[in-house]
Amino acid sequence: MFAVPMTNIAEGHTRYRIDDAAHLALRRLVRGFAPALSIIGVYHSHPAHDPRPSPTDVAEAMYPDWIYVIVGLKGGRARVEGFRIRRQRVRRVAIRAR
């Protein structure tokens, strides 16, 4: 398992958006491996908040099988939580480091 950092193309510091072309290129790349790899999730941080999906996170969750990992940095302490977001419903999932 590995993480691929992507550039934030959103303006300002309160939004995160991945370039559509970069996203599609990554999806093509991982399918090209033998055996094919899969994208299993996405991560981002909430620099001043807890690690919970915001209303925007929930509204923009387009992949129901992905795990949405959020790093909350509220109070200067990093906390990491994972979620499945399906049909606007949020369910916490256990994540662990390997």
A tleap script that builds the chain and sets N, CA, C and O, in Angstrom:
source leaprc.protein.ff14SB
mol = sequence {
  NMET PHE ALA VAL PRO MET THR ASN ILE ALA
  GLU GLY HIE THR ARG TYR ARG ILE ASP ASP
  ALA ALA HIE LEU ALA LEU ARG ARG LEU VAL
  ARG GLY PHE ALA PRO ALA LEU SER ILE ILE
  GLY VAL TYR HIE SER HIE PRO ALA HIE ASP
  PRO ARG PRO SER PRO THR ASP VAL ALA GLU
  ALA MET TYR PRO ASP TRP ILE TYR VAL ILE
  VAL GLY LEU LYS GLY GLY ARG ALA ARG VAL
  GLU GLY PHE ARG ILE ARG ARG GLN ARG VAL
  ARG ARG VAL ALA ILE ARG ALA CARG
}
set mol.1.N position { 0.857 -1.175 0.000 }
set mol.1.CA position { 0.000 0.000 0.000 }
set mol.1.C position { 0.899 1.233 0.000 }
set mol.1.O position { 1.932 1.254 0.668 }
set mol.2.N position { 0.508 2.242 -0.739 }
set mol.2.CA position { 1.272 3.478 -0.764 }
set mol.2.C position { 0.331 4.648 -0.986 }
set mol.2.O position { -0.802 4.480 -1.438 }
set mol.3.N position { 0.816 5.829 -0.663 }
set mol.3.CA position { 0.040 7.059 -0.830 }
set mol.3.C position { 0.671 7.889 -1.935 }
set mol.3.O position { 1.893 7.935 -2.080 }
set mol.4.N position { -0.177 8.538 -2.707 }
set mol.4.CA position { 0.287 9.403 -3.787 }
set mol.4.C position { -0.165 10.827 -3.476 }
set mol.4.O position { -1.362 11.111 -3.528 }
set mol.5.N position { 0.762 11.724 -3.155 }
set mol.5.CA position { 0.347 13.110 -2.897 }
set mol.5.C position { -0.110 13.777 -4.188 }
set mol.5.O position { 0.469 13.558 -5.253 }
set mol.6.N position { -1.145 14.584 -4.080 }
set mol.6.CA position { -1.684 15.307 -5.227 }
set mol.6.C position { -1.698 16.795 -4.893 }
set mol.6.O position { -1.840 17.173 -3.730 }
set mol.7.N position { -1.554 17.623 -5.897 }
set mol.7.CA position { -1.532 19.070 -5.718 }
set mol.7.C position { -2.941 19.614 -5.512 }
set mol.7.O position { -3.881 19.206 -6.195 }
set mol.8.N position { -3.075 20.531 -4.570 }
set mol.8.CA position { -4.343 21.208 -4.320 }
set mol.8.C position { -4.501 22.332 -5.337 }
set mol.8.O position { -3.704 23.269 -5.357 }
set mol.9.N position { -5.528 22.241 -6.182 }
set mol.9.CA position { -5.753 23.301 -7.180 }
set mol.9.C position { -6.827 24.294 -6.730 }
set mol.9.O position { -7.127 25.247 -7.449 }
set mol.10.N position { -7.400 24.082 -5.559 }
set mol.10.CA position { -8.426 25.008 -5.049 }
set mol.10.C position { -7.767 26.299 -4.583 }
set mol.10.O position { -6.634 26.303 -4.101 }
set mol.11.N position { -8.500 27.386 -4.736 }
set mol.11.CA position { -8.013 28.659 -4.222 }
set mol.11.C position { -8.309 28.739 -2.737 }
set mol.11.O position { -9.315 28.204 -2.270 }
set mol.12.N position { -7.446 29.399 -2.001 }
set mol.12.CA position { -7.641 29.552 -0.564 }
set mol.12.C position { -7.098 28.362 0.197 }
set mol.12.O position { -6.533 27.436 -0.385 }
set mol.13.N position { -7.279 28.402 1.521 }
set mol.13.CA position { -6.728 27.360 2.385 }
set mol.13.C position { -7.801 26.509 3.054 }
set mol.13.O position { -7.479 25.673 3.898 }
set mol.14.N position { -9.049 26.699 2.702 }
set mol.14.CA position { -10.112 25.947 3.369 }
set mol.14.C position { -10.742 24.898 2.459 }
set mol.14.O position { -11.698 24.231 2.855 }
set mol.15.N position { -10.226 24.745 1.262 }
set mol.15.CA position { -10.760 23.752 0.321 }
set mol.15.C position { -9.606 22.951 -0.252 }
set mol.15.O position { -8.463 23.407 -0.300 }
set mol.16.N position { -9.936 21.752 -0.683 }
set mol.16.CA position { -8.944 20.916 -1.344 }
set mol.16.C position { -9.601 20.315 -2.575 }
set mol.16.O position { -10.692 19.751 -2.496 }
set mol.17.N position { -8.939 20.438 -3.695 }
set mol.17.CA position { -9.462 19.865 -4.934 }
set mol.17.C position { -8.289 19.331 -5.751 }
set mol.17.O position { -7.278 20.008 -5.937 }
set mol.18.N position { -8.449 18.114 -6.228 }
set mol.18.CA position { -7.451 17.487 -7.075 }
set mol.18.C position { -7.812 17.786 -8.522 }
set mol.18.O position { -8.983 17.746 -8.898 }
set mol.19.N position { -6.818 18.083 -9.317 }
set mol.19.CA position { -7.024 18.320 -10.740 }
set mol.19.C position { -7.645 17.068 -11.382 }
set mol.19.O position { -7.147 15.958 -11.194 }
set mol.20.N position { -8.732 17.257 -12.139 }
set mol.20.CA position { -9.424 16.122 -12.762 }
set mol.20.C position { -8.501 15.308 -13.659 }
set mol.20.O position { -8.545 14.079 -13.631 }
set mol.21.N position { -7.675 15.965 -14.446 }
set mol.21.CA position { -6.768 15.248 -15.350 }
set mol.21.C position { -5.746 14.422 -14.563 }
set mol.21.O position { -5.436 13.297 -14.953 }
set mol.22.N position { -5.223 14.963 -13.467 }
set mol.22.CA position { -4.269 14.219 -12.634 }
set mol.22.C position { -4.942 13.013 -11.989 }
set mol.22.O position { -4.348 11.939 -11.892 }
set mol.23.N position { -6.177 13.197 -11.551 }
set mol.23.CA position { -6.943 12.098 -10.945 }
set mol.23.C position { -7.134 10.978 -11.968 }
set mol.23.O position { -6.879 9.813 -11.663 }
set mol.24.N position { -7.574 11.316 -13.162 }
set mol.24.CA position { -7.799 10.306 -14.202 }
set mol.24.C position { -6.490 9.632 -14.620 }
set mol.24.O position { -6.464 8.427 -14.870 }
set mol.25.N position { -5.414 10.400 -14.697 }
set mol.25.CA position { -4.114 9.823 -15.055 }
set mol.25.C position { -3.671 8.808 -14.003 }
set mol.25.O position { -3.150 7.748 -14.349 }
set mol.26.N position { -3.871 9.117 -12.739 }
set mol.26.CA position { -3.512 8.179 -11.676 }
set mol.26.C position { -4.360 6.917 -11.766 }
set mol.26.O position { -3.838 5.813 -11.612 }
set mol.27.N position { -5.658 7.062 -12.011 }
set mol.27.CA position { -6.534 5.883 -12.144 }
set mol.27.C position { -6.075 4.995 -13.299 }
set mol.27.O position { -6.069 3.770 -13.173 }
set mol.28.N position { -5.692 5.600 -14.419 }
set mol.28.CA position { -5.186 4.817 -15.559 }
set mol.28.C position { -3.884 4.109 -15.197 }
set mol.28.O position { -3.686 2.943 -15.539 }
set mol.29.N position { -3.000 4.821 -14.505 }
set mol.29.CA position { -1.711 4.260 -14.126 }
set mol.29.C position { -1.877 3.024 -13.247 }
set mol.29.O position { -1.256 1.995 -13.512 }
set mol.30.N position { -2.695 3.105 -12.216 }
set mol.30.CA position { -2.823 1.966 -11.296 }
set mol.30.C position { -3.489 0.771 -11.968 }
set mol.30.O position { -3.203 -0.374 -11.617 }
set mol.31.N position { -4.369 1.022 -12.926 }
set mol.31.CA position { -4.988 -0.095 -13.660 }
set mol.31.C position { -3.992 -0.776 -14.590 }
set mol.31.O position { -4.196 -1.923 -14.985 }
set mol.32.N position { -2.911 -0.075 -14.943 }
set mol.32.CA position { -1.923 -0.621 -15.859 }
set mol.32.C position { -0.960 -1.610 -15.226 }
set mol.32.O position { -0.227 -2.280 -15.953 }
set mol.33.N position { -0.929 -1.730 -13.922 }
set mol.33.CA position { -0.062 -2.699 -13.260 }
set mol.33.C position { -0.642 -4.098 -13.422 }
set mol.33.O position { -1.847 -4.264 -13.610 }
set mol.34.N position { 0.228 -5.098 -13.349 }
set mol.34.CA position { -0.233 -6.486 -13.402 }
set mol.34.C position { 0.251 -7.178 -12.138 }
set mol.34.O position { 1.459 -7.330 -11.955 }
set mol.35.N position { -0.641 -7.598 -11.268 }
set mol.35.CA position { -2.087 -7.375 -11.348 }
set mol.35.C position { -2.419 -5.900 -11.112 }
set mol.35.O position { -1.630 -5.159 -10.526 }
set mol.36.N position { -3.591 -5.495 -11.574 }
set mol.36.CA position { -4.027 -4.099 -11.452 }
set mol.36.C position { -4.111 -3.690 -9.990 }
set mol.36.O position { -4.569 -4.458 -9.144 }
set mol.37.N position { -3.668 -2.482 -9.704 }
set mol.37.CA position { -3.810 -1.920 -8.363 }
set mol.37.C position { -5.157 -1.206 -8.278 }
set mol.37.O position { -5.818 -0.979 -9.292 }
set mol.38.N position { -5.549 -0.861 -7.071 }
set mol.38.CA position { -6.801 -0.137 -6.858 }
set mol.38.C position { -6.566 1.041 -5.945 }
set mol.38.O position { -5.735 0.983 -5.038 }
set mol.39.N position { -7.294 2.100 -6.184 }
set mol.39.CA position { -7.320 3.214 -5.248 }
set mol.39.C position { -8.345 2.846 -4.183 }
set mol.39.O position { -9.510 2.593 -4.492 }
set mol.40.N position { -7.908 2.820 -2.937 }
set mol.40.CA position { -8.826 2.395 -1.866 }
set mol.40.C position { -9.306 3.561 -1.011 }
set mol.40.O position { -10.157 3.381 -0.140 }
set mol.41.N position { -8.773 4.745 -1.251 }
set mol.41.CA position { -9.223 5.866 -0.440 }
set mol.41.C position { -8.493 7.141 -0.773 }
set mol.41.O position { -7.703 7.218 -1.714 }
set mol.42.N position { -8.784 8.128 0.025 }
set mol.42.CA position { -8.219 9.457 -0.136 }
set mol.42.C position { -7.993 10.034 1.259 }
set mol.42.O position { -8.684 9.668 2.210 }
set mol.43.N position { -7.026 10.934 1.372 }
set mol.43.CA position { -6.791 11.561 2.675 }
set mol.43.C position { -6.643 13.063 2.505 }
set mol.43.O position { -6.248 13.555 1.448 }
set mol.44.N position { -6.967 13.771 3.564 }
set mol.44.CA position { -6.734 15.211 3.620 }
set mol.44.C position { -6.731 15.629 5.082 }
set mol.44.O position { -7.046 14.834 5.967 }
set mol.45.N position { -6.373 16.876 5.324 }
set mol.45.CA position { -6.312 17.349 6.709 }
set mol.45.C position { -7.323 18.448 6.962 }
set mol.45.O position { -7.769 19.147 6.053 }
set mol.46.N position { -7.665 18.570 8.226 }
set mol.46.CA position { -8.454 19.689 8.733 }
set mol.46.C position { -7.536 20.401 9.727 }
set mol.46.O position { -7.499 20.032 10.901 }
set mol.47.N position { -6.799 21.410 9.275 }
set mol.47.CA position { -5.769 22.034 10.110 }
set mol.47.C position { -6.252 22.617 11.427 }
set mol.47.O position { -5.488 22.653 12.392 }
set mol.48.N position { -7.493 23.072 11.496 }
set mol.48.CA position { -7.972 23.702 12.733 }
set mol.48.C position { -9.170 22.972 13.339 }
set mol.48.O position { -9.844 23.507 14.219 }
set mol.49.N position { -9.432 21.760 12.871 }
set mol.49.CA position { -10.639 21.060 13.314 }
set mol.49.C position { -10.357 19.605 13.651 }
set mol.49.O position { -9.260 19.093 13.429 }
set mol.50.N position { -11.376 18.957 14.191 }
set mol.50.CA position { -11.301 17.538 14.503 }
set mol.50.C position { -11.329 16.714 13.212 }
set mol.50.O position { -11.737 17.213 12.163 }
set mol.51.N position { -10.897 15.460 13.291 }
set mol.51.CA position { -10.882 14.609 12.102 }
set mol.51.C position { -12.256 13.994 11.816 }
set mol.51.O position { -12.444 12.782 11.927 }
set mol.52.N position { -13.191 14.835 11.454 }
set mol.52.CA position { -14.545 14.394 11.091 }
set mol.52.C position { -14.888 14.976 9.733 }
set mol.52.O position { -14.465 16.088 9.416 }
set mol.53.N position { -15.651 14.246 8.922 }
set mol.53.CA position { -16.034 14.804 7.622 }
set mol.53.C position { -16.886 16.058 7.788 }
set mol.53.O position { -17.832 16.085 8.575 }
set mol.54.N position { -16.537 17.078 7.045 }
set mol.54.CA position { -17.322 18.311 7.036 }
set mol.54.C position { -18.540 18.094 6.139 }
set mol.54.O position { -18.588 17.113 5.397 }
set mol.55.N position { -19.517 18.986 6.195 }
set mol.55.CA position { -20.642 18.877 5.257 }
set mol.55.C position { -20.177 18.860 3.800 }
set mol.55.O position { -20.766 18.166 2.971 }
set mol.56.N position { -19.127 19.616 3.483 }
set mol.56.CA position { -18.580 19.604 2.122 }
set mol.56.C position { -17.968 18.246 1.799 }
set mol.56.O position { -18.165 17.724 0.701 }
set mol.57.N position { -17.226 17.668 2.745 }
set mol.57.CA position { -16.648 16.334 2.531 }
set mol.57.C position { -17.738 15.323 2.203 }
set mol.57.O position { -17.595 14.518 1.283 }
set mol.58.N position { -18.819 15.371 2.958 }
set mol.58.CA position { -19.923 14.421 2.756 }
set mol.58.C position { -20.588 14.656 1.404 }
set mol.58.O position { -20.849 13.706 0.666 }
set mol.59.N position { -20.858 15.896 1.081 }
set mol.59.CA position { -21.533 16.221 -0.181 }
set mol.59.C position { -20.696 15.846 -1.400 }
set mol.59.O position { -21.248 15.497 -2.443 }
set mol.60.N position { -19.375 15.912 -1.282 }
set mol.60.CA position { -18.507 15.674 -2.429 }
set mol.60.C position { -17.890 14.278 -2.459 }
set mol.60.O position { -17.031 14.004 -3.298 }
set mol.61.N position { -18.312 13.393 -1.560 }
set mol.61.CA position { -17.795 12.019 -1.536 }
set mol.61.C position { -18.410 11.232 -2.693 }
set mol.61.O position { -19.581 10.855 -2.641 }
set mol.62.N position { -17.625 10.989 -3.722 }
set mol.62.CA position { -18.133 10.369 -4.951 }
set mol.62.C position { -17.846 8.881 -5.068 }
set mol.62.O position { -18.367 8.227 -5.971 }
set mol.63.N position { -17.039 8.338 -4.186 }
set mol.63.CA position { -16.630 6.944 -4.293 }
set mol.63.C position { -17.050 6.184 -3.033 }
set mol.63.O position { -16.329 6.213 -2.036 }
set mol.64.N position { -18.187 5.514 -3.058 }
set mol.64.CA position { -18.718 4.878 -1.847 }
set mol.64.C position { -17.863 3.739 -1.288 }
set mol.64.O position { -18.011 3.376 -0.121 }
set mol.65.N position { -16.977 3.175 -2.099 }
set mol.65.CA position { -16.135 2.086 -1.608 }
set mol.65.C position { -14.803 2.565 -1.046 }
set mol.65.O position { -14.045 1.775 -0.483 }
set mol.66.N position { -14.517 3.842 -1.195 }
set mol.66.CA position { -13.263 4.382 -0.688 }
set mol.66.C position { -13.345 4.631 0.809 }
set mol.66.O position { -14.425 4.811 1.372 }
set mol.67.N position { -12.181 4.637 1.433 }
set mol.67.CA position { -12.052 5.077 2.820 }
set mol.67.C position { -11.547 6.514 2.771 }
set mol.67.O position { -10.541 6.810 2.127 }
set mol.68.N position { -12.252 7.389 3.451 }
set mol.68.CA position { -11.893 8.805 3.513 }
set mol.68.C position { -11.154 9.021 4.832 }
set mol.68.O position { -11.758 8.976 5.904 }
set mol.69.N position { -9.864 9.253 4.749 }
set mol.69.CA position { -9.024 9.442 5.927 }
set mol.69.C position { -8.846 10.940 6.143 }
set mol.69.O position { -8.489 11.682 5.228 }
set mol.70.N position { -9.103 11.362 7.372 }
set mol.70.CA position { -8.975 12.776 7.716 }
set mol.70.C position { -8.013 12.913 8.886 }
set mol.70.O position { -8.141 12.227 9.899 }
set mol.71.N position { -7.051 13.810 8.727 }
set mol.71.CA position { -6.110 14.131 9.795 }
set mol.71.C position { -6.574 15.446 10.402 }
set mol.71.O position { -6.541 16.485 9.742 }
set mol.72.N position { -7.003 15.404 11.649 }
set mol.72.CA position { -7.422 16.612 12.352 }
set mol.72.C position { -6.268 17.147 13.173 }
set mol.72.O position { -5.617 16.397 13.899 }
set mol.73.N position { -6.012 18.436 13.063 }
set mol.73.CA position { -4.879 19.044 13.757 }
set mol.73.C position { -5.312 20.050 14.823 }
set mol.73.O position { -4.510 20.872 15.267 }
set mol.74.N position { -6.574 19.985 15.230 }
set mol.74.CA position { -7.084 20.913 16.243 }
set mol.74.C position { -6.259 20.800 17.520 }
set mol.74.O position { -5.974 19.700 17.994 }
set mol.75.N position { -5.884 21.935 18.062 }
set mol.75.CA position { -5.111 21.956 19.299 }
set mol.75.C position { -3.654 21.579 19.099 }
set mol.75.O position { -2.937 21.364 20.077 }
set mol.76.N position { -3.199 21.493 17.860 }
set mol.76.CA position { -1.799 21.184 17.599 }
set mol.76.C position { -1.437 19.719 17.730 }
set mol.76.O position { -0.259 19.365 17.683 }
set mol.77.N position { -2.426 18.870 17.893 }
set mol.77.CA position { -2.181 17.431 18.040 }
set mol.77.C position { -2.849 16.693 16.886 }
set mol.77.O position { -4.051 16.848 16.669 }
set mol.78.N position { -2.100 15.905 16.153 }
set mol.78.CA position { -2.654 15.168 15.006 }
set mol.78.C position { -3.457 13.963 15.480 }
set mol.78.O position { -2.989 13.158 16.285 }
set mol.79.N position { -4.674 13.863 14.960 }
set mol.79.CA position { -5.525 12.686 15.184 }
set mol.79.C position { -6.016 12.230 13.818 }
set mol.79.O position { -6.380 13.052 12.977 }
set mol.80.N position { -6.026 10.929 13.599 }
set mol.80.CA position { -6.380 10.375 12.294 }
set mol.80.C position { -7.597 9.476 12.446 }
set mol.80.O position { -7.638 8.617 13.327 }
set mol.81.N position { -8.587 9.677 11.583 }
set mol.81.CA position { -9.800 8.856 11.577 }
set mol.81.C position { -10.132 8.479 10.139 }
set mol.81.O position { -9.808 9.209 9.202 }
set mol.82.N position { -10.779 7.335 9.977 }
set mol.82.CA position { -11.211 6.885 8.660 }
set mol.82.C position { -12.720 6.736 8.608 }
set mol.82.O position { -13.358 6.411 9.609 }
set mol.83.N position { -13.287 6.977 7.431 }
set mol.83.CA position { -14.743 6.938 7.262 }
set mol.83.C position { -15.109 6.347 5.910 }
set mol.83.O position { -14.357 6.468 4.943 }
set mol.84.N position { -16.257 5.716 5.852 }
set mol.84.CA position { -16.915 5.386 4.592 }
set mol.84.C position { -18.069 6.378 4.479 }
set mol.84.O position { -18.779 6.638 5.450 }
set mol.85.N position { -18.240 6.919 3.295 }
set mol.85.CA position { -19.323 7.879 3.078 }
set mol.85.C position { -20.128 7.374 1.886 }
set mol.85.O position { -19.663 7.395 0.746 }
set mol.86.N position { -21.328 6.927 2.171 }
set mol.86.CA position { -22.211 6.388 1.132 }
set mol.86.C position { -23.569 7.051 1.239 }
set mol.86.O position { -24.182 7.063 2.306 }
set mol.87.N position { -24.035 7.602 0.132 }
set mol.87.CA position { -25.360 8.240 0.078 }
set mol.87.C position { -25.554 9.238 1.222 }
set mol.87.O position { -26.588 9.245 1.891 }
set mol.88.N position { -24.560 10.063 1.426 }
set mol.88.CA position { -24.598 11.118 2.443 }
set mol.88.C position { -24.575 10.570 3.875 }
set mol.88.O position { -24.781 11.324 4.826 }
set mol.89.N position { -24.328 9.275 4.034 }
set mol.89.CA position { -24.232 8.675 5.368 }
set mol.89.C position { -22.767 8.399 5.682 }
set mol.89.O position { -22.022 7.882 4.851 }
set mol.90.N position { -22.375 8.754 6.896 }
set mol.90.CA position { -20.986 8.628 7.315 }
set mol.90.C position { -20.873 7.508 8.342 }
set mol.90.O position { -21.626 7.463 9.314 }
set mol.91.N position { -19.925 6.610 8.114 }
set mol.91.CA position { -19.670 5.525 9.062 }
set mol.91.C position { -18.169 5.466 9.331 }
set mol.91.O position { -17.365 5.367 8.404 }
set mol.92.N position { -17.804 5.529 10.604 }
set mol.92.CA position { -16.396 5.452 10.991 }
set mol.92.C position { -15.889 4.027 10.731 }
set mol.92.O position { -16.598 3.051 10.976 }
set mol.93.N position { -14.660 3.927 10.236 }
set mol.93.CA position { -14.019 2.630 10.037 }
set mol.93.C position { -12.672 2.632 10.746 }
set mol.93.O position { -12.008 3.664 10.838 }
set mol.94.N position { -12.289 1.498 11.231 }
set mol.94.CA position { -10.999 1.362 11.919 }
set mol.94.C position { -9.885 1.407 10.882 }
set mol.94.O position { -9.971 0.771 9.832 }
set mol.95.N position { -8.858 2.155 11.186 }
set mol.95.CA position { -7.665 2.175 10.346 }
set mol.95.C position { -6.478 1.926 11.267 }
set mol.95.O position { -6.514 2.239 12.457 }
set mol.96.N position { -5.442 1.365 10.695 }
set mol.96.CA position { -4.241 1.136 11.503 }
set mol.96.C position { -3.018 1.244 10.610 }
set mol.96.O position { -3.071 0.965 9.413 }
set mol.97.N position { -1.937 1.646 11.209 }
set mol.97.CA position { -0.668 1.765 10.477 }
set mol.97.C position { -0.044 0.389 10.361 }
set mol.97.O position { -0.184 -0.457 11.244 }
set mol.98.N position { 0.638 0.190 9.268 }
set mol.98.CA position { 1.355 -1.094 9.090 }
set mol.98.C position { 2.821 -0.864 9.226 }
set mol.98.O position { 3.607 -1.805 9.113 }
savepdb mol mol.pdb
quit
